[in-house]
């Protein structure tokens, strides 16, 4: 009789562990939402409403070079100094540098910056329209909700 009780107890623990694993897997699926189509539509609506003509890349990034600049283009591994303002399609600003900008390596920022900033020459400026999968994904970060399209006004001050 004690062997049967022991086996039943082990089965109960195994079922509990299996239930936890299934619930965890389901929760991970729920957290990873694909916003690609929704973000692309949101960016295109914003561009149209604001009479903007942007270039798009295979990854879904949109960019506008407003001022060409006279320096070189950085590579995706360079250190750069950039002045920027980041906002949502509704115009709400979530982050902004001062006029002197900030310095960083393009490998240490969101994918949209790593891909997009090399489109600007040193001294150039424009805008990046970044879908969630090139920004903060479906999780978001701080005051940036998951799935958000990010717009950045960019001025590439220097390649360091």
C-alpha positions in Angstrom: 0.0 0.0 0.0 2.8 2.4 0.8 4.4 1.8 -2.6 1.1 2.8 -4.3 0.9 6.0 -2.2 4.5 6.8 -2.9 3.9 6.4 -6.7 0.7 8.5 -6.6 2.6 11.2 -4.8 5.4 11.2 -7.4 2.8 11.3 -10.2 1.1 14.3 -8.5 4.4 16.2 -8.4 5.1 15.3 -12.0 1.7 16.6 -13.1 2.2 19.8 -11.1 5.6 20.3 -12.8 4.1 19.6 -16.2 1.2 22.1 -15.5 3.7 24.8 -14.5 5.8 24.2 -17.7 2.7 24.4 -19.9 1.5 27.6 -18.3 4.9 29.2 -18.6 5.2 28.3 -22.3 1.7 29.7 -22.9 2.6 32.9 -21.0 5.8 33.3 -23.1 3.8 33.0 -26.3 1.3 35.7 -25.1 4.2 38.1 -24.3 5.8 37.8 -27.7 3.4 39.6 -30.0 4.2 40.4 -33.6 3.4 44.0 -34.2 5.0 44.2 -37.7 1.9 44.7 -39.8 0.3 47.0 -37.3 3.5 49.1 -36.9 3.9 49.3 -40.7 0.4 50.6 -41.1 0.9 53.1 -38.3 4.1 54.4 -39.8 2.5 54.7 -43.3 -0.5 56.5 -41.8 1.8 58.9 -39.9 3.8 59.6 -43.1 0.7 60.2 -45.2 -0.9 62.5 -42.6 2.2 64.6 -42.3 3.0 64.6 -46.1 6.4 62.9 -45.5 8.2 60.8 -48.1 10.4 58.2 -46.4 12.6 55.4 -47.7 11.9 52.0 -46.3 14.3 49.1 -45.7 13.7 45.3 -45.9 13.7 45.2 -42.0 10.7 47.6 -41.8 12.7 50.7 -40.8 11.7 54.0 -42.5 14.0 57.0 -42.7 14.2 60.5 -44.1 17.4 62.3 -44.7 16.5 66.0 -44.4 20.1 67.5 -44.5 22.7 65.5 -46.3 25.7 66.5 -44.1 29.2 66.7 -45.4 31.1 64.1 -43.5 31.4 60.3 -43.8 28.7 57.8 -43.0 29.3 55.7 -39.9 29.3 52.0 -40.0 27.1 49.9 -37.7 30.1 49.4 -35.3 31.3 53.0 -35.0 31.1 55.3 -32.0 29.0 58.3 -32.7 27.7 61.5 -31.1 24.0 62.1 -31.9 21.5 64.8 -30.8 18.0 63.4 -30.9 14.3 63.7 -29.9 12.2 60.6 -29.5 8.5 60.6 -29.7 5.4 58.5 -30.6 3.2 58.9 -33.6 0.8 60.9 -31.3 3.6 63.5 -30.8 4.2 62.6 -27.1 8.0 63.0 -26.5 9.5 60.1 -24.4 13.2 61.1 -24.5 15.5 63.9 -25.8 19.1 64.8 -25.7 20.5 68.3 -25.3 22.0 70.1 -28.3 25.4 68.6 -27.6 24.0 65.1 -28.1 25.1 61.8 -26.5 28.0 59.5 -27.5 27.6 55.8 -27.8 28.6 52.8 -29.9 26.1 51.7 -32.5 26.3 48.1 -31.3 24.9 49.2 -27.9 21.6 50.7 -28.9 18.3 49.5 -30.3 18.4 47.8 -33.7 16.6 50.7 -35.4 19.5 53.0 -34.5 22.2 50.5 -35.4 20.6 50.2 -38.8 19.3 53.7 -39.3 22.0 56.1 -38.1 24.5 54.9 -40.8 22.1 56.4 -43.4 23.2 59.9 -42.2 26.5 61.5 -42.9 28.4 63.4 -40.3 26.6 66.7 -39.9 23.4 65.3 -41.4 20.0 65.1 -40.0 16.6 63.5 -40.5 14.1 61.1 -39.0 14.0 57.4 -38.2 10.6 55.6 -38.0 11.2 52.5 -36.0 8.8 49.6 -35.6 8.7 47.7 -32.3 10.8 44.7 -33.5 13.7 47.2 -34.1 13.0 49.1 -30.9 11.8 47.6 -27.6 9.7 44.8 -28.9 6.5 43.6 -27.3 7.9 44.2 -23.8 8.5 47.9 -24.0 10.9 49.8 -21.7 10.2 52.4 -19.0 7.6 54.8 -20.4 7.7 53.1 -23.8 4.8 50.6 -24.0 5.4 47.3 -25.8 4.6 47.3 -29.5 5.3 51.0 -29.9 6.4 52.7 -33.1 9.3 55.1 -32.2 10.1 58.3 -34.2 13.5 60.0 -33.7 14.6 63.3 -35.0 18.3 62.7 -35.5 21.3 64.9 -36.0 24.6 63.0 -36.5 27.1 65.4 -34.9 30.3 63.3 -35.2 31.7 59.9 -35.8 34.0 59.5 -32.9 
